Amino acid sequence: MHLSRNNKVLSILILWRLISVFLVQTAHVPDEYWQSVEVAHRFAFGYGYLTWEWIAKIRSYIYPFLISIVYQILKLVSLDHVTILTVLPRMLQAIISAYGEYRFYKWTRNKWTLYSLCLNWYWYYCATRTLINTIETACTMIALSIFPWRDSNIKNINFLWIVGFLCMIRPTAAIIWLPLCLYHLCTSSEDKLLLICRYSIICIVCCLSSILLDTYCYGTLVISPWQFFRINVVYSIGNLYGTQHLLWYVFCGLPVLLGIYYIVFLLCIWQIIKHSVCFHHQVIMLIVIGWTLCVYSLLSHKEFRFLLPLLPMIIYICTSCTFSLNVKFAKIARKIFVALLVISNIIPGFYFCIIHQRGSLDAMNILHKEIVNIDNTSNILFLTPCHAMPLYSHLHVNVSVRILTCEPNFKNFTNYVEEADAFFADPMYWLNHNYINNKNAITPTHVVTFDSTSSRISQFLKHYELISKLFYSHFPESNYGKYIYIYKHK
């Protein structure tokens, strides 16, 4: 069957992403599971664990609800096997990401832009993960492809439907799209009052739809973006998960994401400023990038994944600004640059996709086999930093589980200490209080912990045997370790 050029590009992109579903075998951050598949699993199957964000109602159900539909279908046709439950949502995300890349390519009409995006190690690392940041990046690319630029033939504002729902799913998306929407309002030839009315109607429809869905899923009236804003402002939630320097994104975030393209990006900024008349789209994108980085930098909690929606814009700028170079030098430079680009993305891509933090997923596979094949009345105790591993979405068995929590101090207790922090401050004191000296406590059949912790709780583990030692990371963070240990009661 003959495929058109566009269909061939889309097919190749989908195949590229579907293959990466199976090549990416590691975990990244807790939100990959606890803001998506864990929530969807509980909604579809009636059991599971919700983090404090869902108890406080600061998250939108839009993305988990989409995944829960997939789970419901699998449940109806009796195909809700754990392997399918873990792989299918990622395949769905892979297709969405591939379509986002295709739409971005259709807009940029630049093969090198597409190649650079697909080769980027961090996007490859995240493109098939069930992260809100991943869906935000894919939708951002789709919205950019139908955005009514001043010199484009697009006159409708269909992009706003995508942006509206993006802001409901992740309120911080409004930071990126605010300057673009202002640009459109200022440059559009349409009657301004009419345009503002159309904006308002779309925003109201998106808000009401989100409120109705959240109200249905939560079982009570909820405006999750408002709850998100209110609780984050009042309690400074982000600070609980780490703080970084004001210029962290500039000197750490962007260099890690872009690799050698970071140097190109800096050169392109100078080129755009020097010839701003020739680079209309690039100027607007540079303003969006600069504005977003400024706002994000003011927030003390920073992560690499927060920059993902900006990545396509940065790569577009890097691949669309040309420099006046000698032809002979340009040919040599191109070969060297391509070689460096490939190598600098393959090495970190291989390490982070295959090796780094794969132990948490391997541990869940072993626990699932233990529970299903040996004892489905297990009681599992996770003595790890909170949400360090997925849970019921990868077990798919309704067993008793206890994990260390890290809930914010909503009740304003004096000298408040999170449960996880209390445990790691004195593990044996916590175990004595909760298990050894607690007559009502049920003895765990399995204990999961890191090697850095096991030596501190050897007294508690004397009744357990080590059944699995799994590699986790060469560079463990605080309270993590190089290996994950799984113990079983003798």
C-alpha positions as CSV (number, residue, x, y, z in Angstrom):
1,M,0.0,0.0,0.0
2,H,1.4,3.4,-1.1
3,L,1.6,6.0,1.7
4,S,1.7,9.7,1.1
5,R,4.8,11.6,2.3
6,N,2.9,13.0,5.3
7,N,1.5,9.6,6.3
8,K,4.9,8.0,6.0
9,V,6.5,10.6,8.3
10,L,3.7,10.1,10.8
11,S,4.0,6.3,10.6
12,I,7.8,6.5,11.2
13,L,7.4,8.8,14.2
14,I,4.7,6.5,15.7
15,L,7.0,3.5,15.2
16,W,10.0,5.4,16.6
17,R,8.0,6.2,19.8
18,L,6.4,2.8,20.2
19,I,9.8,1.1,20.0
20,S,11.0,3.5,22.7
21,V,8.2,2.3,25.0
22,F,10.2,-1.0,25.3
23,L,13.6,0.6,25.2
24,V,13.0,3.0,28.1
25,Q,13.1,0.6,31.1
26,T,13.7,3.0,34.0
27,A,11.7,5.2,36.3
28,H,12.1,9.0,36.3
29,V,10.1,10.9,38.9
30,P,7.2,9.9,41.2
31,D,4.7,12.0,39.3
32,E,5.2,9.6,36.3
33,Y,3.0,7.2,38.3
34,W,1.4,9.0,41.2
35,Q,-0.3,11.7,39.0
36,S,-1.5,9.4,36.3
37,V,-1.6,5.6,36.3
38,E,-1.9,5.1,40.1
39,V,-4.9,7.5,40.1
40,A,-6.4,5.8,37.0
41,H,-6.0,2.4,38.5
42,R,-7.9,3.3,41.6
43,F,-10.6,5.0,39.6
44,A,-11.0,2.0,37.2
45,F,-10.5,-0.9,39.6
46,G,-11.8,0.5,42.9
47,Y,-8.6,0.1,44.9
48,G,-5.3,1.8,45.1
49,Y,-3.5,4.6,46.9
50,L,-3.9,8.4,46.4
51,T,-1.2,10.9,47.4
52,W,-2.0,14.0,49.5
53,E,-2.4,16.1,46.3
54,W,-5.6,14.2,45.4
55,I,-6.9,14.3,48.9
56,A,-6.3,18.1,48.8
57,K,-8.0,18.1,45.4
58,I,-5.3,20.2,43.7
59,R,-4.9,17.9,40.6
60,S,-7.1,17.6,37.6
61,Y,-8.6,14.2,36.7
62,I,-8.4,14.9,32.9
63,Y,-5.3,12.9,32.2
64,P,-5.9,10.0,34.7
65,F,-9.5,9.8,33.5
66,L,-8.2,9.2,29.9
67,I,-6.0,6.4,31.1
68,S,-8.8,5.0,33.3
69,I,-10.9,4.6,30.1
70,V,-8.2,2.3,28.7
71,Y,-8.2,0.4,32.0
72,Q,-12.0,0.0,32.0
73,I,-11.9,-1.4,28.5
74,L,-9.2,-3.9,29.4
75,K,-11.2,-4.9,32.5
76,L,-14.4,-5.5,30.4
77,V,-12.5,-7.8,27.9
78,S,-10.6,-9.5,30.8
79,L,-7.2,-8.3,29.5
80,D,-6.3,-6.4,32.6
81,H,-2.9,-8.2,33.0
82,V,-0.3,-6.2,34.8
83,T,2.1,-6.2,31.8
84,I,-0.7,-4.7,29.6
85,L,-1.7,-2.3,32.3
86,T,1.8,-0.9,32.5
87,V,2.6,-0.8,28.8
88,L,-0.6,0.3,27.2
89,P,-0.8,3.8,28.8
90,R,2.8,4.4,27.7
91,M,1.9,3.3,24.2
92,L,-1.0,5.8,24.2
93,Q,1.3,8.5,25.3
94,A,3.8,7.5,22.7
95,I,1.2,8.0,19.9
96,I,0.3,11.4,21.3
97,S,3.9,12.4,21.5
98,A,4.5,11.2,17.9
99,Y,1.5,13.1,16.6
100,G,2.8,16.2,18.4
101,E,6.2,15.8,16.7
102,Y,4.4,15.3,13.3
103,R,2.4,18.5,13.7
104,F,5.5,20.4,14.7
105,Y,7.3,19.1,11.6
106,K,4.3,20.1,9.4
107,W,4.6,23.6,10.8
108,T,8.4,24.1,10.8
109,R,8.9,22.3,7.5
110,N,12.4,21.6,8.6
111,K,13.7,18.0,8.6
112,W,16.7,19.0,10.8
113,T,14.3,20.4,13.4
114,L,12.5,17.1,13.5
115,Y,15.7,15.1,13.6
116,S,17.1,17.2,16.4
117,L,13.9,16.9,18.5
118,C,13.8,13.1,18.0
119,L,17.5,12.7,18.8
120,N,17.3,14.8,22.0
121,W,18.1,12.4,24.8
122,Y,15.8,13.9,27.4
123,W,12.8,14.1,25.2
124,Y,13.4,10.5,24.2
125,Y,13.7,9.7,27.9
126,C,10.3,11.3,28.7
127,A,8.3,11.1,25.5
128,T,6.6,7.8,26.4
129,R,6.3,8.4,30.1
130,T,2.8,9.1,31.6
131,L,4.0,12.5,32.9
132,I,1.8,15.6,32.8
133,N,4.9,17.4,31.4
134,T,5.0,15.0,28.5
135,I,1.4,15.5,27.5
136,E,1.9,19.2,28.0
137,T,4.9,19.2,25.6
138,A,3.0,17.1,22.9
139,C,0.0,19.4,23.1
140,T,2.2,22.5,23.0
141,M,3.7,21.3,19.7
142,I,0.2,20.6,18.3
143,A,-1.0,24.0,19.4
144,L,2.0,25.8,17.9
145,S,1.3,24.2,14.6
146,I,-2.2,25.7,14.4
147,F,-1.3,29.0,16.1
148,P,-2.4,32.1,14.1
149,W,0.9,33.8,13.5
150,R,0.8,37.2,12.0
151,D,2.2,36.0,8.7
152,S,0.3,32.7,8.5
153,N,-2.9,31.7,6.7
154,I,-4.5,30.4,9.9
155,K,-7.2,32.8,11.1
156,N,-9.1,30.6,13.6
157,I,-8.3,30.2,17.2
158,N,-8.7,26.5,17.5
159,F,-5.3,26.4,19.3
160,L,-7.0,27.9,22.3
161,W,-9.0,24.8,22.9
162,I,-5.8,22.9,23.5
163,V,-4.3,25.7,25.6
164,G,-7.5,25.9,27.7
165,F,-7.5,22.3,28.6
166,L,-3.7,22.4,29.1
167,C,-4.2,25.1,31.7
168,M,-6.8,23.0,33.4
169,I,-4.5,20.0,33.5
170,R,-1.4,22.0,34.5
171,P,-2.2,25.6,35.6
172,T,1.5,26.6,35.1
173,A,1.0,26.1,31.3
174,A,-0.6,29.6,31.4
175,I,2.9,31.0,32.0
176,I,4.1,29.8,28.6
177,W,0.9,30.7,26.7
178,L,0.2,34.1,28.2
179,P,2.7,36.0,25.9
180,L,1.6,34.1,22.9
181,C,-2.1,34.9,23.5
182,L,-1.2,38.5,24.0
183,Y,0.7,38.5,20.8
184,H,-2.3,37.1,18.9
185,L,-4.7,39.6,20.5
186,C,-2.3,42.5,19.4
187,T,-1.5,41.3,15.9
188,S,-4.9,39.9,14.8
189,S,-6.8,41.9,12.2
190,E,-10.1,40.7,13.7
191,D,-12.3,43.0,15.8
192,K,-10.7,43.0,19.2
193,L,-13.9,43.0,21.2
194,L,-15.2,40.0,19.1
195,L,-11.9,38.2,19.5
196,I,-11.9,38.7,23.3
197,C,-15.5,37.3,23.4
198,R,-14.4,34.2,21.5
199,Y,-11.5,33.8,23.9
200,S,-13.8,34.1,26.8
201,I,-16.3,31.6,25.5
202,I,-13.6,28.9,24.9
203,C,-12.1,29.6,28.3
204,I,-15.5,29.3,30.0
205,V,-16.2,26.0,28.1
206,C,-12.8,24.5,29.1
207,C,-13.2,25.6,32.7
208,L,-16.7,24.2,33.0
209,S,-15.8,20.9,31.4
210,S,-12.9,20.5,33.7
211,I,-15.0,21.4,36.8
212,L,-17.7,18.9,35.8
213,L,-15.2,16.1,35.2
214,D,-13.3,16.8,38.5
215,T,-16.6,17.1,40.4
216,Y,-17.7,13.7,39.0
217,C,-14.4,12.0,39.8
218,Y,-13.9,13.6,43.2
219,G,-17.6,13.2,44.2
220,T,-17.9,16.8,45.2
221,L,-17.7,20.3,43.6
222,V,-14.0,21.0,42.9
223,I,-12.2,23.7,41.0
224,S,-8.7,22.1,40.9
225,P,-6.7,25.0,39.3
226,W,-7.9,27.3,42.1
227,Q,-7.1,24.6,44.8
228,F,-3.7,24.2,43.2
229,F,-3.0,27.9,43.3
230,R,-4.4,28.4,46.8
231,I,-2.5,25.6,48.5
232,N,0.8,26.2,46.6
233,V,0.7,29.9,47.6
234,V,-0.3,29.3,51.2
235,Y,1.9,26.4,52.0
236,S,4.8,26.8,49.5
237,I,4.5,23.2,48.6
238,G,7.3,23.2,46.1
239,N,9.9,23.9,48.7
240,L,9.2,20.6,50.4
241,Y,10.6,18.8,47.4
242,G,13.9,20.6,47.1
243,T,15.1,24.1,46.3
244,Q,17.6,25.3,43.8
245,H,19.6,28.5,43.0
246,L,17.9,31.3,41.1
247,L,19.9,30.7,38.0
248,W,19.7,26.9,38.1
249,Y,17.7,26.7,34.8
250,V,20.3,28.8,33.0
251,F,23.5,27.1,34.2
252,C,22.2,23.6,34.9
253,G,18.7,22.9,33.5
254,L,19.2,24.1,29.9
255,P,22.8,22.7,29.4
256,V,21.7,19.2,30.5
257,L,18.6,19.2,28.3
258,L,20.3,20.7,25.2
259,G,23.8,19.4,25.4
260,I,25.9,20.9,22.6
261,Y,22.8,22.7,21.4
262,Y,23.2,25.0,24.4
263,I,26.1,26.7,22.8
264,V,24.2,27.0,19.5
265,F,21.2,28.4,21.3
266,L,23.3,31.1,22.9
267,L,24.8,32.0,19.4
268,C,21.3,32.0,18.0
269,I,20.1,34.5,20.6
270,W,22.8,36.9,19.5
271,Q,21.9,36.3,15.8
272,I,18.2,36.9,16.5
273,I,18.9,40.1,18.4
274,K,21.2,41.3,15.6
275,H,18.7,40.5,12.8
276,S,15.4,40.6,14.5
277,V,13.5,41.7,11.4
278,C,14.4,38.5,9.6
279,F,13.4,36.2,12.5
280,H,9.8,37.1,13.4
281,H,8.8,33.7,14.8
282,Q,12.1,33.2,16.5
283,V,11.8,36.6,18.2
284,I,8.4,35.7,19.6
285,M,9.5,32.3,20.8
286,L,12.6,33.8,22.4
287,I,10.4,36.2,24.3
288,V,8.2,33.3,25.4
289,I,11.3,31.3,26.5
290,G,12.9,34.2,28.3
291,W,9.6,35.1,30.1
292,T,9.0,31.5,31.2
293,L,12.5,31.0,32.4
294,C,12.3,34.2,34.5
295,V,9.0,33.1,36.1
296,Y,10.2,29.6,36.7
297,S,13.5,30.8,38.1
298,L,11.6,32.8,40.8
299,L,10.0,29.5,42.0
300,S,12.4,27.9,44.4
301,H,11.5,24.3,43.4
302,K,13.0,23.5,40.0
303,E,13.2,20.3,37.9
304,F,14.5,19.4,34.4
305,R,11.1,18.2,33.3
306,F,9.5,21.6,33.8
307,L,11.5,22.8,30.8
308,L,10.1,20.2,28.4
309,P,7.4,22.3,26.8
310,L,10.1,24.9,25.9
311,L,12.3,22.3,24.3
312,P,10.6,22.2,20.8
313,M,10.8,26.1,20.7
314,I,14.5,26.1,21.6
315,I,15.3,23.4,19.0
316,Y,13.3,25.3,16.4
317,I,15.4,28.4,17.1
318,C,18.6,26.5,17.0
319,T,17.8,24.9,13.6
320,S,16.2,27.8,11.8
321,C,18.8,30.5,12.4
322,T,21.6,30.3,9.9
323,F,25.1,31.7,10.1
324,S,27.4,33.2,7.4
325,L,30.1,30.6,7.3
326,N,32.7,29.6,4.7
327,V,31.2,26.7,2.6
328,K,34.3,24.5,3.1
329,F,34.4,25.1,6.9
330,A,30.6,24.6,7.0
331,K,30.9,21.1,5.6
332,I,33.6,20.1,8.0
333,A,31.8,21.7,10.9
334,R,28.5,20.0,10.0
335,K,30.1,16.6,10.1
336,I,31.8,17.3,13.5
337,F,28.6,18.8,14.9
338,V,26.4,15.9,13.8
339,A,28.8,13.4,15.2
340,L,29.0,15.3,18.5
341,L,25.2,15.6,18.6
342,V,24.6,11.9,18.1
343,I,27.2,10.8,20.6
344,S,26.3,13.4,23.2
345,N,22.6,12.2,23.1
346,I,23.2,8.4,22.7
347,I,25.5,8.1,25.8
348,P,23.2,9.8,28.4
349,G,20.1,8.4,26.6
350,F,21.4,4.8,26.9
351,Y,22.4,5.2,30.5
352,F,19.2,6.9,31.7
353,C,16.8,4.8,29.6
354,I,18.4,1.4,30.4
355,I,20.3,1.6,33.7
356,H,19.6,4.6,36.0
357,Q,16.7,4.0,38.4
358,R,15.5,0.8,36.8
359,G,15.5,-1.0,40.1
360,S,12.2,0.4,41.3
361,L,10.4,-1.1,38.3
362,D,12.3,-4.4,38.7
363,A,11.3,-4.5,42.3
364,M,7.6,-4.2,41.4
365,N,7.9,-7.0,39.0
366,I,9.4,-9.3,41.6
367,L,6.8,-8.3,44.2
368,H,4.0,-9.0,41.7
369,K,5.3,-12.5,41.1
370,E,5.8,-13.0,44.9
371,I,2.2,-12.0,45.6
372,V,0.5,-13.8,42.7
373,N,2.5,-17.0,42.6
374,I,3.3,-17.5,46.2
375,D,1.1,-15.6,48.6
376,N,-1.7,-13.2,47.7
377,T,-2.3,-12.3,51.3
378,S,1.0,-10.4,51.6
379,N,1.6,-7.3,53.7
380,I,4.3,-5.1,52.1
381,L,6.2,-2.4,54.0
382,F,8.1,0.1,51.9
383,L,10.9,1.8,53.9
384,T,11.9,4.1,51.1
385,P,11.5,7.9,50.5
386,C,7.8,8.6,49.8
387,H,6.5,7.6,46.4
388,A,10.0,6.3,45.3
389,M,8.2,3.5,43.4
390,P,4.9,2.9,41.7
391,L,2.4,0.7,43.5
392,Y,-0.9,-0.8,42.6
393,S,-0.6,0.1,38.9
394,H,2.3,-2.3,38.8
395,L,1.1,-4.9,41.4
396,H,-2.6,-5.0,40.3
397,V,-3.4,-7.0,43.4
398,N,-5.4,-5.6,46.3
399,V,-2.9,-6.4,49.0
400,S,-2.1,-4.5,52.2
401,V,0.7,-2.0,51.7
402,R,2.3,0.7,53.8
403,I,4.5,3.4,52.5
404,L,6.2,6.3,54.3
405,T,4.2,9.5,53.7
406,C,5.4,13.1,53.2
407,E,2.3,15.2,53.6
408,P,2.6,19.0,54.1
409,N,1.7,20.5,57.5
410,F,-1.8,21.4,56.6
411,K,-2.9,21.6,60.3
412,N,-0.1,23.9,61.2
413,F,1.3,21.7,64.0
414,T,4.3,23.1,65.8
415,N,7.6,21.2,65.2
416,Y,5.9,19.1,62.5
417,V,8.0,16.4,60.9
418,E,6.9,14.3,57.9
419,E,6.7,10.6,58.4
420,A,9.4,9.8,55.9
421,D,11.8,12.4,57.6
422,A,10.9,11.0,61.0
423,F,11.8,7.5,59.9
424,F,15.1,8.4,58.3
425,A,16.1,10.5,61.3
426,D,15.9,7.4,63.5
427,P,14.7,4.2,61.7
428,M,14.7,1.9,64.7
429,Y,12.8,4.3,66.9
430,W,10.1,4.5,64.2
431,L,10.0,0.7,63.7
432,N,9.8,0.2,67.5
433,H,6.9,2.6,67.8
434,N,5.0,1.3,64.8
435,Y,5.8,-2.4,64.7
436,I,8.0,-4.0,67.3
437,N,6.3,-2.5,70.4
438,N,2.9,-2.1,68.7
439,K,0.7,-5.1,69.6
440,N,-1.9,-4.1,67.0
441,A,0.6,-4.0,64.2
442,I,0.5,-6.7,61.5
443,T,4.0,-8.1,60.8
444,P,4.9,-7.3,57.2
445,T,5.5,-10.3,55.0
446,H,7.9,-8.3,52.7
447,V,10.1,-5.3,53.4
448,V,11.5,-3.1,50.6
449,T,14.3,-0.7,51.4
450,F,17.6,0.7,50.0
451,D,21.0,-0.6,51.0
452,S,21.8,2.6,52.8
453,T,18.9,2.0,55.1
454,S,19.1,-1.8,55.6
455,S,22.2,-1.6,57.8
456,R,20.5,0.8,60.1
457,I,17.5,-1.5,60.7
458,S,19.4,-4.8,61.0
459,Q,17.7,-5.6,64.3
460,F,14.3,-5.4,62.7
461,L,15.4,-7.4,59.6
462,K,16.8,-10.4,61.6
463,H,13.6,-12.2,61.1
464,Y,13.7,-11.6,57.3
465,E,15.7,-13.1,54.5
466,L,17.0,-11.2,51.5
467,I,15.3,-12.5,48.4
468,S,16.5,-9.9,45.9
469,K,19.2,-7.3,45.4
470,L,18.5,-4.8,42.6
471,F,20.6,-2.1,41.1
472,Y,19.1,1.4,41.4
473,S,21.6,4.1,40.7
474,H,25.3,5.0,40.6
475,F,24.4,8.5,42.0
476,P,21.8,8.0,44.7
477,E,20.2,11.0,46.3
478,S,19.7,11.5,50.0
479,N,17.9,8.5,51.7
480,Y,18.2,6.5,48.5
481,G,20.9,4.0,47.8
482,K,22.8,2.2,45.1
483,Y,20.7,-1.0,45.5
484,I,17.2,-1.9,46.4
485,Y,16.8,-4.8,48.8
486,I,13.6,-7.0,49.0
487,Y,13.2,-9.0,52.2
488,K,10.8,-11.8,53.0
489,H,9.7,-12.9,56.4
490,K,11.2,-16.3,57.3
